[in-house]
Amino acid sequence: MKRHLKSAAIASTAAVGLGLSGLASADNHVLEVVTDPSFVPFEMMDTETGEMIGFDMDILAEVAERAGFEYNLQTMDFNGIIPAVQTGNVDIAIAGITITEEREEIVDFSDPYYDSGLKILIRADNDDVEELDDLEGLKIGTKVGSTSYDFLEENLGDEADITPYPGSSDMYMALLGGSVDAVFYDAPNVGYFSQTRGEGRVKVVGPLYEGQQYGIALADGSEWVEPVNEALAAMKEDGTYDELHAKWFGSSSDE
């Protein structure tokens, strides 16, 4: 797997140098793939190697190996990922992307590969917030283009000051710095931050809101949907998926 990721990183460097036009296509089984650089632990930059690492990156490498394609990996802000797939600028996107009816109208999705939801994160010394209703009248940080932003707008609307940030690290720093009172975002990302950089300074509260499933996004009508689904199914069948899940989340997917 490391060999595949390394070759993908080299191919990605070539893509930057040559540009996207005509470099890769499904014809020679080299696909353009895009991810969000800051959705830990799903995708993040290894500062020592300069390569993207994380749960999604391992899933991508394994799926590519089994489905029979190589790829050039790019990064961009999450808000531009679905449009990039929709317009055909990239072939595949993997970035903790929630499968929604709205998104399914413009791109194809693989079968779900991760169950998630939304959670509230507050500073450790805040004892006033326990659930969504307690966020009324407060400043809430979330991520641009995310389902968490849509959920907040639908459920709180004008009853809270909702600020979308371009990256997850931005909204977490805003919380620590006091610019917002809470962060509302995907459960695994919120939980990871609370146990790492935010340990002792923040805490996760309340129930899991709006159960969600992540899928790999592909261009509408892509011939790779079935091979990707077959690869995911095989990974779950032979235990590879559980191994990757345990590597990044500390437990198997059934726990």
PEFENRA-V42709 format. One record per pair of residues at least 4 apart in sequence whose C-alpha atoms are under 7 Angstrom apart, sorted by the first residue. I is the first residue (numbers start at 1). J is the second residue. Records with the same first field share a line. If there is no record, write none. Layout:
I=J  J
This chain:
1=5  61  62
2=6
3=7
4=8  61
5=9  61
6=10
7=11
8=12  71  72  73
9=13  51  73
10=14
11=15  72
12=16  72  73  74
13=17
14=18
15=19  20  72
24=30  31  32
25=29  30  31
26=30  31
29=69  70
30=69  70  71
31=69  70  71  72  91
32=71  72  73  90  91  92
33=71  72  73  74  90  91  92  93
34=73  74  75  81  90  92  93  94
35=74  75  76  93  94  95
36=43  75  76  77  78  95
37=43  44  45  75  76
38=43  44  167  168
39=43  44  168  189
40=44  189
41=54  55  189  192  248
42=54  55  56  96
43=52  53  54  55  56  57  95
44=52  53  54
45=50  51  52  53
46=50  51  52  53
52=57
53=57
54=58
55=59  244  248
56=60  94  95
57=61
58=62
59=63
60=64
61=65
62=66
63=67  228  231  232
64=68  69  70
65=69
66=231
67=227  228  231
76=80  81
77=81  166
78=145
79=144  145
80=84
81=85  93
82=86
83=87
84=88  89  90
85=89  90  91  92  93  107  218  219
86=106  107  219
88=219
91=218  219
92=217  218  219
93=216  217  218
94=216  217
96=214
97=214  215  216
98=212  213  214  215
99=103  213  214  215
100=104
101=105
103=107
104=108  109
106=220
107=217  218  219  220
108=217  218  219  220  221
109=215  216  217  218
110=215  216  217  225  228  229
111=215  229
112=213  214  215
113=214  215
114=213  214
115=212  213  214
116=186  187  211  212  213
117=186  187  208  209  210  211  212
118=148  184  185  186  187  208  209  210
119=184  185  186  187  204  206  207  208  209
120=182  183  184  185  204  205  206
121=182  183  184  190  202  203  204  205
122=126  181  182  183  202  203  204
123=176  201  202  203
124=200  201  202  203
129=134  135
130=134  205  206
131=205  206
135=160
136=156  159  160
137=159  160  161
138=160  161  181
139=160  161  162  180  181  182
140=161  162  163  180  181  182  183  184
141=162  163  164  165  171  180  182  183  184
142=148  149  163  164  165  171  183  184  185
143=149  164  165  166  167  168
144=149  164  165  166
145=149
146=150
147=151
148=152  184  185
149=153  164
150=154
151=155
152=156  157
153=157
156=160
165=170  171
167=171
168=172
169=173
170=174
171=175  183
172=176
173=177
174=178  179  180
175=179  180  181  182  183
185=190
186=190
187=191
188=192
189=193
190=194
191=195  204
192=196
193=197  198
194=198  199  202  203
195=199
198=202
218=222
224=228
225=229
226=230
227=231
228=232
229=233
230=234
231=235
232=236
233=237
234=238
235=239  240  241
236=240  241  242
239=243
240=244
241=245
242=246  252  253
243=247  252
244=248
245=249  251  252  253
246=250  251  252
251=255
